[in-house]
Structure formats: structure tokens, C-alpha cells
């Protein structure tokens, strides 16, 4: 499976500590094993899936798009719930 990382996702991961990056890598591995694990979005964000997990007792959202035909996983955004969906819509 090919994993594509967007600039938005890369900027968000650069702000994390080493331990937090490991948790994000574990979440990506979980998604890669089962791309349908995330919650499918509707409306403006149709086609986007969001996987929720915790880092240091804080809920983190990871937005991605999975292309079944190409077997590509595109990591769109990473962050806490505050303004997450607004920023995600702006970047799409």
C-alpha cells in the first residue's frame, strides 16, 4: 500500500514530541491494516474518513482518504477536535 502525506499533515506532525509521533505512527499502521476503521464523513467532506485516537489523554483526529483501486492512503490532516473540520474543509 502506498501512503501519501500532505503538507498539512506533515506540518502537524512536526509539532509533536517523539513519543507522540510514535503514537501517530501506530495509528497510521492501524489504518493501513484496515482502511475502513475510520468514520466516513458526509456532505462537504464526502470521501474523507476520520480515525480518532488518544495521545496523553487528549482526543486526536486523523483525516485520510483511501483509494481502493490504486491502494493509496492519503493522510490529510491531524489535530485536536477544535476547528479540525473547519480547517479540513478549507484545505480541501
N, C-alpha and C positions, 0 to 999 in steps of 0.2 A: 504494500500500500504506500502511495506517495503522500507525504504530508507537506502542505504549503503553509508557510507562516506569513501573515500580512504584517505590514509596518506597524499598524496599531497594536497588534498582539505582541510584537517584539518590543515595542516601547514599554508596554505594561509589564512585561517580564523583567526588563532591565531594572525596574524599581524595586524588585523583590530581593530578599535575602537568600542566601544559598539554600537554607532549609526549606524555604517557601518555594523556591524553584524546583526542588526535588518533589514536593507535593504536586506541583503543576505537571511535572513530567509523568508522575503516577496517574494523574487524571487523563492526560493525553493517551497514555498506554491503555487505560480502561476504555476510552472512546475508540481507539484503534482496534481493540479486540471485538467490540460490539458498537458499531456506529449508531445504532438506534437507541442507545441508552439515554440520550438527551431528550428533553421535552421539545416537541415540534411547535413552532410558533405559527401564528395566523396573521392575516391582514398584511400590513406593510412589510412584515418580516417573514412572510411565507417562504419556506425552503430553508430557513435557518433553524438550527436546533441549539438548545442551551443545556449544558450539563452543569449541575450545581454540586459543589463540594465545600468542605470546610478547611480553612487554614487558620490555626491558632484561634479556634472557636469563632471565626468570622465566616459568614457565608460568602463564597466566591462563585461567580458565574463565568462560564467559558462558552462563548458562542462559536459555532462552527457550521460549515456546510459539507455534507458528504455527497459525492457524486458516485453513484453505484456503478455506472457504465465505465467511467475512467478509473475507478477505485482510488479517488483522490479525497483527501481530508484537508479542507481549508480552514485554518484556525483564524477566526475573525477578530475576536476581542476577549479581554479578560479583565475582571474587576468586581468590585462590590456592587450591590444592587442599586445604590444611589446613582441616579441618572444613567444607568447602564444601557437601558433600552433606548433612551433618547439619543445618546451618543452613537449607539449602534446604527440607528436609523440614519443619522447624519452621515456616517461613514460608508453606508451602502449607497 
